[in-house]
């Protein structure tokens, strides 16, 4: 079946009469920073705005002009103060909040920056599409989101109330993630008006995620510990984790040296910020994290407050150092999950074995 963008917007957002839709995109600071995929994404943003306009004619809601803003330069960074709307400089956050449903097709992830906006305005929800590509209209964006939601709910049930998540990798490394004091959340591709709970999703959607316990309670250290493998070409790098922090980078190649300097530049980057299970069976692993992470298991380091954790912008030495980066182990990646098991007080619930889900 041909991809139907208007149908996708109707299925995901279910806009109601009187609502106000907004589409936004970020712009490179210098022409030499621009590239074909970024230009394609800006063209997509206008296509999505036109689709909202077409949907609004029948449903009785309005669509604002395109909102643009200077790129933050970092995934997880806060919004700049101003953007542009119809050639006018406008306060960026206030303009976003003039809408009830916002869709951001961006080079750099705006997911974390959108979280405070939902707390400021009850009638506001947003979809973040960092790094989205036109080709995804034939893959993860075209998924059956009823099936995505079904699988996300199963994963939520398995993780809810678990003490730990034990993960063994195909390299032989293992890591235990401390899930005490935390509640999983689902990103299932549905964002109707006044949706209970989190009112921010990624598109393409399809994952259940949870922030490991970060040790913020007095006298209660995090038990997240183990080794996390990363492969860059032929190079294998091992990240040693203690108390939910990356404490050592093991390896002698270029990637190991880069990661050692990267984590050494700001201790907040070493925080284990998320563990998650992607469940969009149309997702294709190509190296684009937005889609890759929807295909299987992943974890992330850095900022976590937008997902229910405690590490926010203030934990970093400067806003320019903020990061939230996912590392993916779905089918198609060089490292697979040998086994992932949610450990409860009286049961062990296996989720993945030999790279494949065993729960659906």
C-alpha positions in Angstrom: 0.0 0.0 0.0 1.2 3.5 -0.8 2.1 5.6 2.2 -0.7 8.0 3.3 0.7 10.9 5.3 -2.7 12.4 6.1 -3.9 9.1 7.5 -0.7 8.8 9.6 -1.4 12.2 11.1 -5.0 11.3 11.8 -4.1 8.0 13.3 -1.3 9.3 15.5 -2.7 12.6 16.7 -6.5 12.4 16.1 -6.7 16.2 15.9 -10.0 17.7 17.2 -12.0 20.8 16.1 -10.4 24.0 17.4 -6.9 22.6 17.7 -3.8 24.4 16.4 -1.1 22.3 14.6 2.5 23.4 14.2 5.4 22.0 12.2 9.0 23.1 13.0 12.5 22.3 11.7 16.0 23.4 12.7 18.4 25.2 10.4 22.2 24.9 10.0 24.2 27.9 11.3 26.5 27.8 8.3 25.9 26.8 4.7 28.9 24.4 4.9 27.2 22.5 7.7 24.2 21.7 5.5 23.8 18.4 3.7 21.4 16.5 1.4 19.5 14.6 4.2 19.0 17.8 6.2 17.6 19.6 3.1 15.4 16.6 2.4 14.1 16.8 6.0 13.2 20.5 5.7 11.3 19.6 2.5 9.5 16.8 4.4 8.6 19.4 7.1 6.7 21.4 4.6 5.0 18.3 3.2 3.9 17.4 6.8 2.6 21.0 7.3 0.6 20.7 4.1 -0.8 17.4 5.2 -2.0 19.0 8.5 -3.7 21.7 6.5 -5.5 19.1 4.3 -6.5 17.1 7.4 -7.7 20.3 9.2 -10.1 21.2 6.4 -12.2 18.2 7.2 -11.7 18.2 11.0 -12.0 21.9 11.8 -8.5 22.7 13.1 -5.9 25.3 12.0 -2.3 24.9 11.0 0.3 27.6 11.8 3.1 28.8 9.3 6.4 26.9 9.4 8.5 27.6 12.5 12.3 27.4 12.1 15.1 27.9 14.5 18.9 27.7 14.7 20.1 24.1 15.3 21.1 23.3 18.8 24.1 21.4 17.7 23.5 18.5 20.2 21.0 15.8 20.8 19.2 16.6 24.0 20.2 20.3 24.0 17.8 23.0 25.1 16.0 25.2 22.6 17.5 28.6 21.6 15.6 31.7 22.7 14.2 32.6 19.3 13.1 31.2 16.0 11.4 32.6 12.9 7.8 32.5 11.8 6.8 34.0 8.4 10.0 35.9 8.4 9.6 37.4 11.9 11.8 36.6 14.8 9.6 35.1 17.6 10.2 33.7 21.1 10.6 30.0 20.3 9.1 28.3 23.3 6.1 30.7 23.5 5.4 30.1 19.8 5.5 26.4 20.2 3.0 26.7 23.1 0.6 28.6 20.9 -0.1 25.2 19.3 -1.8 22.2 20.8 0.0 19.7 18.7 3.6 20.2 17.4 5.7 18.1 15.1 9.4 18.7 14.9 11.4 17.3 12.0 15.0 18.2 13.0 18.6 17.3 12.6 19.2 17.4 16.4 16.8 15.8 18.8 14.4 18.1 20.5 12.8 15.4 22.6 14.3 16.5 25.9 13.7 20.2 25.3 10.0 19.5 24.6 9.4 17.8 28.0 9.1 21.0 30.1 6.6 22.5 27.6 4.1 19.7 28.4 4.4 20.6 32.1 3.7 24.2 31.3 0.6 23.6 29.2 -1.9 20.7 29.7 -3.2 21.1 26.1 0.1 20.5 24.4 1.6 17.4 22.9 4.5 16.9 20.5 6.2 14.4 18.2 10.0 14.6 17.8 11.5 13.2 14.6 15.3 13.8 14.9 17.2 12.5 11.8 14.0 11.4 10.1 14.5 10.4 6.4 12.0 10.3 3.5 12.7 6.6 3.0 11.2 5.8 6.4 7.8 6.4 4.8 8.2 2.9 3.3 9.6 1.3 6.5 9.0 2.3 10.2 6.5 5.1 9.5 4.3 2.7 7.6 4.0 0.2 10.5 0.7 -1.1 11.8 0.7 1.0 15.0 -2.0 -1.1 16.6 0.5 -4.0 16.5 3.3 -1.7 17.7 1.1 -0.7 20.7 0.3 -4.3 21.5 3.9 -5.3 21.7 4.9 -2.1 23.6 2.3 -3.0 26.2 3.6 -6.5 26.6 7.1 -5.1 27.2 5.7 -2.6 29.7 4.1 -5.4 31.7 7.4 -7.4 31.7 9.5 -4.5 33.0 7.0 -3.0 35.4 8.0 -3.9 39.0 11.3 -5.5 38.0 14.3 -5.1 40.3 16.9 -5.5 37.5 17.3 -6.2 33.8 20.1 -8.7 33.1 21.6 -8.5 29.6 24.2 -10.8 28.0 25.7 -9.7 24.7 26.9 -11.8 21.8 30.5 -10.7 22.6 30.2 -12.5 26.0 30.0 -9.3 28.0 27.2 -8.8 30.6 25.5 -5.9 32.3 22.9 -5.6 35.0 20.7 -2.5 35.0 19.1 -1.5 38.3 15.4 -0.8 37.7 14.4 -0.2 41.3 12.3 2.9 42.0 11.6 3.3 38.3 8.5 2.9 36.0 8.6 2.0 32.3 7.0 4.1 29.7 5.8 3.3 26.2 6.2 5.2 23.0 3.5 3.4 20.9 2.7 5.9 18.2 -0.5 7.2 19.6 -0.7 10.8 20.8 -4.4 12.0 21.1 -5.4 15.2 22.7 -5.0 15.1 26.6 -3.3 11.7 26.5 -2.6 10.6 30.1 1.1 10.5 31.1 3.9 11.4 28.8 2.7 13.6 25.9 5.9 13.4 23.8 6.6 10.7 21.3 9.2 9.9 18.7 8.1 9.2 15.1 8.7 6.6 13.9 7.5 5.1 17.2 7.7 1.7 18.8 9.5 1.2 22.1 9.2 0.6 25.8 11.9 2.4 27.8 12.9 2.9 31.4 15.6 4.9 33.1 17.9 2.8 35.4 18.0 4.0 39.1 20.7 6.6 39.2 21.5 6.5 43.0 19.9 9.7 43.9 18.4 8.4 47.2 20.6 8.9 50.3 22.4 5.7 51.3 21.0 3.8 48.3 23.6 3.3 45.6 22.7 2.2 42.1 23.4 -1.4 41.4 23.8 -0.9 37.6 27.1 -2.6 36.8 28.9 -4.7 34.2 30.5 -4.2 30.8 28.9 -2.7 27.7 30.4 -3.5 24.3 30.5 -1.2 21.3 31.9 -2.1 17.9 33.2 0.5 15.4 34.3 -1.2 12.3 36.7 -3.9 13.3 37.4 -2.3 16.7 35.7 -3.5 19.8 35.4 -1.1 22.7 34.3 -2.1 26.2 32.7 0.3 28.6 33.1 -0.7 32.3 30.1 0.4 34.4 29.8 0.8 38.1 26.9 2.4 40.1 25.2 3.4 36.8 28.3 5.3 35.5 30.8 4.5 32.8 34.0 4.4 34.8 36.5 3.1 32.2 36.9 2.8 28.4 38.7 -0.4 27.5 40.4 -0.5 24.0 43.4 0.8 22.2 42.0 2.0 18.9 40.7 5.2 17.5 37.1 4.8 18.8 38.4 3.9 22.3 40.5 7.1 22.4 37.6 9.2 21.1 35.2 7.8 23.8 37.8 8.2 26.5 38.1 11.9 25.7 34.4 12.3 25.2 33.4 10.9 28.6 36.4 12.6 30.3 35.2 16.0 29.0 32.1 15.9 31.2 31.2 13.4 33.9 27.5 13.8 33.3 28.0 12.1 30.0 28.9 8.8 31.7 25.4 8.4 33.2 23.5 5.3 32.0 20.3 7.2 31.0 18.0 4.6 29.5 17.4 1.0 28.6 14.8 0.2 26.1 13.2 -2.4 23.7 12.2 -1.4 20.3 9.1 -3.1 18.9 8.4 -1.7 15.4 8.7 -4.7 13.0 9.0 -2.4 10.0 12.1 -0.6 11.4 15.2 -1.2 9.3 18.7 -1.0 10.8 20.8 1.4 8.6 22.8 3.4 11.2 20.1 6.0 11.7 19.4 5.8 15.4 15.8 7.2 15.2 14.8 4.1 13.3 17.4 1.6 14.5 16.3 1.9 18.1 12.8 0.9 17.2 14.1 -2.4 15.9 15.4 -3.9 19.2 17.3 -3.5 22.4 19.2 -0.3 23.1 20.7 1.7 26.0 21.7 5.4 26.2 24.1 7.6 28.1 23.9 11.2 29.3 20.8 13.2 29.9 17.8 11.3 31.5 15.4 13.8 33.1 13.1 13.9 30.0 12.6 10.2 30.4 11.9 10.1 34.1 15.5 10.2 35.4 17.4 12.8 37.4 20.2 14.0 35.2 19.3 17.2 33.4 21.1 20.1 31.7 22.2 21.5 35.1 24.3 18.3 35.7 26.5 19.1 32.7 29.4 21.6 32.8 27.7 23.7 30.1 24.7 23.4 27.8 27.0 22.7 24.9 28.2 19.5 26.7 24.6 18.0 27.0 24.1 14.7 25.2 21.6 11.8 25.1 23.0 9.1 22.9 21.5 5.6 22.1 23.6 2.5 21.4 21.6 -0.1 19.5 21.9 -3.9 19.4 18.9 -4.8 17.1 19.2 -7.3 14.3 21.5 -5.9 11.7 23.9 -4.5 14.2 27.3 -6.1 14.6 26.6 -7.0 18.3 23.5 -8.9 19.3 21.7 -9.6 22.5 22.3 -13.2 23.6 19.8 -12.9 26.4 17.8 -10.2 28.2 15.8 -11.1 31.3 13.7 -8.9 33.6 14.3 -10.1 37.2 11.5 -9.7 39.7 11.5 -10.6 43.4 10.2 -14.1 42.7 10.4 -14.6 38.9 12.7 -14.2 35.9 11.0 -13.1 32.7 13.1 -13.7 29.6 12.5 -11.1 26.9 15.2 -11.8 24.2 17.2 -14.9 23.4 19.7 -15.3 20.6 18.8 -11.9 19.2 15.1 -12.5 18.9 12.1 -11.7 21.1 10.5 -14.6 22.8 7.5 -12.8 24.3 5.5 -12.1 21.1 
